[in-house]
Amino acid sequence: MNAGGSPDIIVVGSAHMDVIARAARLPGAGESLLGDSYAMHPGGKAGNQAIAAAQQGARTAIIARVGSDGFGDELRRALSKKLVDVTFLLRDTIARTGVSPVFMANSGEYASIIVPGASQRLTPELVSAAMSALGNCKVLMVQLEIDLATSAAAISVGKGGAALVMLNASPVSSLASALKWSFWSDVDLLIVNRDEASMLSGIDLGVHSHAPRAATELRRRFGVREAVITLGARGAAISSGSEEVEISGHVVPVIDTLGAGDAFAGALAASLVRGDDLTSATEFATVVGAIAVQREGAYDASPTLAEARSVAEAVHRQSAR
């Protein structure tokens, strides 16, 4: 990136290939189900979020590791096409590119198994060297699809460079493990979905009105400055300082929910880079998420800034009537 200087956003994590089988519904345990179609799409939470941020106009770089194979080549092409800096999409000569077999119901509901492959060989040393070479960023985005020590190293370097550190704590295994993480004090903004928030806060989010209280409990329990809980079509909940905010969602036809949370996160980061406050950024990100679920494939689902602004303006006009 280097004609334009340091990136606005650095995303550290995984890039892998999603192999998606679609059927009328999800199979049960031990069940073989006849499917309708299958497809392969570039994925991985870091890749998805980097694409989403870049689509929203933020200069974005990814730090991840792929294999020296066809899937790795395809991921590099797909990310570059969307203007993500892939200088530090590193090639591994031992492990293959990660894959994620995905079972997708026609409703958009899905289940997946993540096989990290080369992503798990992204080390703290490699991340520290890459971040040093890229220079200071405004927002650092980290998830939990890679080794925890590597995520922790990224957070430490990002905080040292005064970046806003955004942790998408997904996937999260248990509250017990989360309480032991050493990097919470360096996390500025925590993003989790409804299920993750329920696990980490101890508050049942089957009841929508509990979401803002759960966001505040996440802040209290983990010591983060701000917390956002995504609620799908129900919107989002924010806790920031003494403020709790509910953000309305958007009911739209659902094609594919895979990567919708990543589209939300990337758009949120890009909005913060533009100078929006957290409430405005979250409102805009819910629009991006609603657009994403109406499209297939995580990389191709993320709208451009112009597309998202057009939809957001239409939503605003409709709500003003």
C-alpha positions in Angstrom: 0.0 0.0 0.0 2.5 1.9 -0.2 1.9 4.7 -2.5 -0.9 5.9 -0.2 0.9 5.4 3.1 -0.1 3.2 6.0 -3.5 1.4 5.9 -6.5 2.8 7.7 -7.4 -0.8 8.8 -5.3 -3.9 9.4 -7.2 -7.2 9.7 -5.3 -10.1 11.3 -6.7 -13.6 11.2 -7.8 -16.3 8.7 -8.5 -16.6 5.1 -9.8 -19.9 3.8 -12.1 -21.4 1.2 -15.8 -22.0 2.0 -17.2 -25.2 0.4 -21.0 -24.7 0.6 -23.6 -27.4 0.2 -27.2 -26.1 0.0 -30.3 -28.1 0.9 -33.9 -27.4 2.0 -32.9 -27.7 5.6 -29.8 -28.5 7.7 -29.2 -32.2 8.3 -29.5 -33.7 11.8 -26.8 -35.7 13.6 -26.0 -38.8 11.6 -28.3 -37.9 8.8 -27.4 -37.9 5.1 -29.5 -35.3 3.2 -29.9 -34.8 -0.5 -28.7 -31.3 -1.4 -29.8 -28.8 -4.1 -26.4 -27.3 -5.1 -22.9 -26.6 -4.0 -20.4 -23.8 -4.5 -16.9 -22.7 -3.5 -16.4 -19.1 -2.2 -13.4 -17.4 -0.6 -14.0 -16.9 3.1 -12.4 -16.8 6.5 -13.4 -14.1 9.0 -10.3 -11.9 8.4 -10.7 -12.1 4.7 -14.4 -11.4 4.9 -13.9 -8.4 7.2 -11.1 -7.0 5.1 -13.2 -7.2 2.0 -16.1 -5.5 3.7 -13.9 -2.6 5.0 -12.2 -2.1 1.6 -15.6 -2.1 -0.1 -16.5 0.8 2.2 -13.6 2.8 1.0 -11.1 2.2 3.8 -7.5 1.4 2.9 -7.3 -2.1 4.2 -4.5 -4.6 4.6 -4.8 -8.3 5.7 -2.2 -10.3 7.6 -3.0 -14.0 7.2 -1.4 -17.3 6.0 -2.5 -19.6 3.2 -1.0 -22.6 1.6 1.1 -22.8 -1.6 -1.9 -24.2 -3.5 -4.7 -23.4 -5.8 -7.0 -22.2 -3.0 -4.3 -19.9 -1.7 -3.9 -18.4 -5.2 -7.6 -17.9 -5.5 -7.9 -16.2 -2.1 -5.0 -13.8 -3.1 -6.8 -13.0 -6.4 -10.1 -12.4 -4.8 -8.8 -10.1 -2.1 -6.6 -8.1 -4.5 -9.6 -7.7 -6.8 -11.5 -6.0 -4.0 -8.4 -3.7 -3.4 -7.2 -5.3 -0.2 -3.5 -5.1 0.3 -2.2 -8.7 0.3 1.5 -8.0 0.8 1.3 -10.0 4.1 -1.1 -12.7 2.9 1.8 -15.1 3.5 2.4 -18.5 1.7 3.1 -21.6 3.8 5.0 -24.4 2.1 4.0 -27.1 4.6 0.3 -26.7 5.5 -2.5 -26.4 3.0 -4.9 -23.4 2.8 -7.7 -23.7 5.3 -11.2 -24.8 4.3 -14.6 -24.6 5.8 -17.3 -27.1 4.8 -20.6 -25.3 5.1 -24.1 -26.8 5.3 -26.6 -24.1 4.1 -30.4 -24.3 4.4 -32.6 -22.5 1.9 -33.6 -20.2 4.8 -30.1 -18.9 5.0 -29.4 -20.7 8.2 -26.0 -22.6 8.2 -23.6 -24.7 10.1 -19.9 -25.1 9.4 -16.7 -26.8 10.4 -13.5 -24.6 10.2 -10.3 -26.5 9.3 -7.7 -23.8 9.7 -4.8 -25.3 7.8 -2.1 -22.7 7.2 -4.0 -20.1 9.2 -2.9 -21.8 12.4 0.8 -21.4 11.4 0.5 -17.6 11.5 2.8 -16.9 14.4 3.2 -13.9 16.8 6.6 -13.2 15.2 5.2 -13.0 11.7 2.3 -10.8 12.7 4.6 -8.4 14.6 7.0 -8.1 11.7 4.1 -7.5 9.2 2.5 -4.9 11.4 5.8 -3.1 11.8 6.3 -3.1 8.0 2.7 -1.8 7.3 3.0 1.0 9.8 0.4 2.4 12.2 -3.2 2.0 11.4 -6.4 3.7 12.7 -8.3 0.4 13.4 -6.9 -3.1 14.1 -9.4 -5.9 13.6 -8.8 -9.3 15.2 -11.0 -12.5 15.5 -10.5 -15.9 17.1 -10.0 -18.2 14.1 -6.2 -18.3 14.6 -4.0 -19.2 17.5 -4.8 -17.1 20.6 -1.2 -16.1 21.2 -1.1 -14.7 17.7 -4.2 -12.7 18.2 -2.8 -11.4 21.5 0.4 -10.4 19.8 -1.5 -8.4 17.2 -3.6 -6.7 19.8 -0.4 -5.7 21.8 1.3 -4.3 18.7 -1.8 -2.5 17.6 -2.4 -0.9 21.0 1.2 0.2 21.1 0.7 2.0 17.8 -2.4 3.7 19.3 -4.9 1.9 17.0 -8.5 1.4 18.0 -8.5 -2.3 18.7 -11.6 -4.1 17.6 -12.1 -7.7 18.7 -14.7 -9.9 17.1 -14.7 -12.6 19.7 -15.8 -15.4 17.4 -15.7 -18.3 17.6 -15.6 -18.4 21.4 -15.4 -21.7 23.1 -16.5 -20.9 26.7 -16.8 -18.2 29.3 -14.1 -19.9 31.4 -11.5 -19.7 28.7 -12.5 -16.1 27.8 -12.0 -14.9 31.4 -8.4 -16.1 31.2 -7.4 -14.1 28.2 -4.6 -11.6 29.0 -5.4 -9.0 26.3 -8.8 -7.7 27.4 -7.4 -4.4 28.8 -6.1 -3.5 25.3 -9.5 -4.1 23.6 -11.4 -1.0 22.8 -14.4 -2.4 21.0 -15.9 -5.9 21.4 -18.3 -7.3 18.8 -20.2 -10.5 19.3 -23.4 -12.0 18.0 -26.4 -13.0 20.1 -25.2 -16.5 21.0 -21.7 -15.4 21.8 -23.1 -12.5 23.9 -25.4 -14.9 25.9 -22.4 -17.2 26.6 -20.1 -14.4 27.7 -22.5 -12.2 29.6 -24.7 -14.9 31.2 -27.8 -13.1 30.1 -30.4 -14.9 27.9 -30.7 -13.0 24.7 -33.8 -14.9 23.6 -35.5 -11.8 25.0 -34.6 -8.8 22.8 -35.0 -6.2 25.5 -32.1 -7.8 27.4 -29.5 -7.1 24.7 -28.5 -3.6 25.8 -28.1 -4.8 29.4 -26.0 -7.7 28.1 -23.7 -5.3 26.2 -23.2 -3.4 29.4 -22.4 -6.6 31.3 -19.8 -7.5 28.7 -18.1 -4.1 29.2 -18.2 -4.6 33.0 -17.0 -8.2 33.0 -14.2 -7.8 30.5 -13.2 -4.2 31.0 -13.6 -3.1 27.3 -14.6 0.5 26.5 -17.4 -0.3 24.2 -19.5 -3.4 23.2 -21.7 -4.1 20.3 -24.0 -7.2 20.0 -25.4 -8.1 16.6 -28.9 -9.4 16.5 -29.5 -10.1 12.8 -32.8 -8.7 11.5 -33.5 -7.4 15.0 -30.6 -4.9 14.7 -27.9 -4.4 17.3 -27.3 -3.3 20.9 -24.5 -0.9 22.0 -23.0 -0.1 25.4 -20.6 2.8 25.5 -19.8 4.6 28.7 -23.0 5.2 30.5 -25.1 4.9 27.3 -27.1 1.9 26.2 -28.5 2.0 22.7 -30.8 -0.3 20.7 -30.4 -0.1 16.9 -33.3 -1.2 14.7 -32.8 -3.9 12.2 -34.0 -4.5 8.7 -36.3 -7.3 7.6 -35.2 -8.5 4.2 -35.4 -11.7 2.0 -32.5 -13.9 3.1 -30.4 -15.8 0.6 -27.2 -16.5 2.6 -26.3 -15.4 6.2 -22.7 -16.7 5.8 -20.3 -13.8 6.4 -23.1 -11.3 7.2 -21.6 -10.6 10.7 -18.2 -10.0 9.0 -19.8 -7.6 6.6 -21.3 -5.7 9.6 -17.9 -5.6 11.3 -15.9 -4.4 8.3 -18.5 -1.7 7.6 -18.5 -0.6 11.2 -14.7 -0.3 11.2 -14.7 1.7 8.0 -17.4 4.0 9.4 -15.3 4.7 12.5 -12.3 5.5 10.3 -14.5 8.1 8.5 -15.1 9.7 11.8 -18.7 8.5 12.6 -19.6 7.9 16.2 -20.4 4.4 17.4 -24.1 4.7 17.1 -24.1 6.1 13.6 -21.5 3.6 12.5 -23.6 0.7 13.9 -26.7 2.0 12.2 -24.9 2.1 8.9 -23.4 -1.4 9.5 -26.8 -2.9 10.0 -27.7 -1.7 6.5 -24.6 -3.3 5.1 -25.4 -6.6 6.9 -29.0 -6.5 5.5 -27.6 -6.1 2.0 -25.1 -8.9 2.5 -27.7 -11.5 3.5 -29.5 -11.0 0.2 -26.4 -12.2 -1.8 -24.4 -15.4 -2.0 -20.8 -15.7 -1.0 -19.1 -13.7 1.8 -16.6 -11.8 -0.4 -19.2 -11.0 -3.1 -21.9 -10.2 -0.6 -20.3 -7.0 0.8 -21.7 -3.9 -0.9 -19.7 -0.9 -2.0 -20.0 2.4 0.0 -22.1 3.9 -2.8 -24.5 1.0 -2.7 -24.8 1.0 1.1 -25.3 4.8 1.2 -28.1 4.5 -1.4 -29.9 1.9 0.6 -29.4 3.7 3.9 -30.8 6.9 2.3 -33.9 4.9 1.1 -34.4 3.5 4.6 -34.1 6.9 6.1 -36.7 8.4 3.7 -39.1 5.5 4.4 -38.8 5.8 8.2 -39.3 9.6 7.9 -42.7 9.2 6.3 
